[in-house]
Amino acid sequence: MKKLLSISLILFCFLISGCGFHLRSKADFPIELNTIYLSSDKAYSTLAIDLTALFQSMDTRLVKNQSNAPFSVVIANNYFTYSRPAIIDATQLTTIGFMKRATISIINNKNHKVIATQSFTTAQSLTLNSNQIYTVNSNDIMQQQLNREMVSLIYYWLISSHTKAALSKYSLR
């Protein structure tokens, strides 16, 4: 039994490594972002809090003054919207659409030039079956889910070769 479990575990490890799965790691994160200033148009938004947690998990030092960091990461146009029918008929299917949007920019604090910028959009829909009740808690749950998805997209953008090349080019100036 132990031998079968050991072989199964080894096969599982080969499978997940073969498909490209790997955990987020500090090794992939750009070294230029070891110390940053994080700015947001909504300082205590869930996206700003989740990005702070991401940066802390990457051992990035977040400073309180922009002048103490070589780069700033700026969150702008951060909003969550949903669309639902004005009248929900409980006897028919109803679809509610949710969308989270934000723009992330990396700014060189020496010359205040934008190095890289990217707009992110995540969307999800919720279908209510007949006789199913819609509650406002659905908005909060969907917003949390869309935020998690967006933080992953932002992480992959930050570790992309394009972003790393832009950071290394402007860190020399």
N, C-alpha and C positions, 0 to 999 in steps of 0.2 A: 504494500500500500504506500509506504514512504517513497519507494522507488518510482512508482507511478506519479505521485504528487511532485516529486523532484523533476521528472521528465516533463510533466505538464507545465510546471513553472518555467523551465528553461525554454520550452517551445513558445509559451506566451511572451516571454521577453524577446525572443527572436522576432515574433510577429509584430509586436509594437515598435520595435526598433527598425524593422524592415519597412514599415509604412511611413516612417518619418516622424513618428510621435516623439516628442521630447518635452520635458518640463521647461518652464521659463527659467532662465538662469542669468546670473550677473555676467557671465562670460560673453553672452551675446549682446549685452547692453553696451551702447557706445561709451567709451571711456571719457569722452568730452562732456558727458552729462553726469559726471560724478558729483558735481555741485551745480545746482540750478536754483533759479528763482521761479516759483510757480505763481502765475497770476490768472485770475478768472473774473469775468464780468459778474459772476454769481459766486462769491467766495465760499459759501457753505452749501453749494449744490451737491447733489449726490455724485455727479461726475467729478467734481473737484476733490471730494473726499475719497472716491475710489482711485483717482489718479495719484493722490498723495499716498495712499496705501501701496499702490504699484511701485512708486518711486522708492518708498521706504523698504519694500521687499527686495529691491535691486541695490540696496545700500547706497542710494543716492542721498547726498546731503542737501536738504532743503533750507535755504537761507531766507531770512526775513527782509533783507534789503537787496534790491536789484544790483547795486554796485558791488556786492560781495560774491557774485557769481559771474562766470564768463558768458553764460547763456540763460535766457528766460524761456520758459514754456508757457504760452498764453492760450487760455481757453476763451473763445469768443463765440457769439451766436449760439449759445447753449440753450436749447429749448426742447420741450416735450409736448407733443400734440396728440390728440385723438379725435376721431370722427365717428359719430354714431347717429343713427336716425333721430329726428326730433321726437318721434313717437315710436315706441317699441311695441310691436304687436306680439304678445306672448304666445300666440298660436302659430307663428311662422318663424323660420330661421332668420336670425339677425346677425350681421357681421359688423364688428367694430374694428377700425384700423387704428394702430398706435405707431407713432414715429418719434424718434429721438434724433436730433441733429446738433452738431457742434463743429467748430473749426478750431484746429490746433495749429499754432505757429511757434517756430523756434526763432528767437531773436538774439542776435549777437549784441551783448550789452556794451561792448566797446564802441561800436559805431552805430548801434541801434538799427541795423539793417535786418530785414527778415531773411533768414537763411532758407527755411523750408516752411511750407504751409500746406495743410490738407484739410478738406472738409469730409466729415464722416456722417453717414446716415444709417440708422438701423430701423427696421420696421417689423411689425408683427401684426397679425390679425387674430381676432377672437371671434369665434362663431358660437352664438347662443342657440341652443336647440329650443324647440317649442316648450313652453312652460318652464324655462330656465330663467332665473332672476339675475339681472345685472346689478352689481354693487360697486361702489366707488373704490373699494379695496382692489378691484381688478386693475384700476389705473396704477396704483402703487406697485403692485406685483409686476405688471408689465414694464413700468419704468425701471424697476430694479433689474429685470431681465435684460432690457435694452441697454442699460448702463454697463452691465457685465460684458455684453457683447461688444459694446463700443470701446471699452477699456482694452479688450483683447485686440481689436483692430488698431487702436492707437499704439499698443505695444509692438505689434508686427510692423507698423509703419516706422516706429523709432529704430527698430533693429534692421530695417531694410538697408540694402547696399546703397541705394540712392540717398537716403537720409544720412547714413554714416559718411558717405563721400562729401556731402555738403558740409557736415560738421567738421570734418578734418580739414577741408579747404579753408573754412572761415576761422578755425581755431588758430591757424598760423598767422592770421592778420591781426 
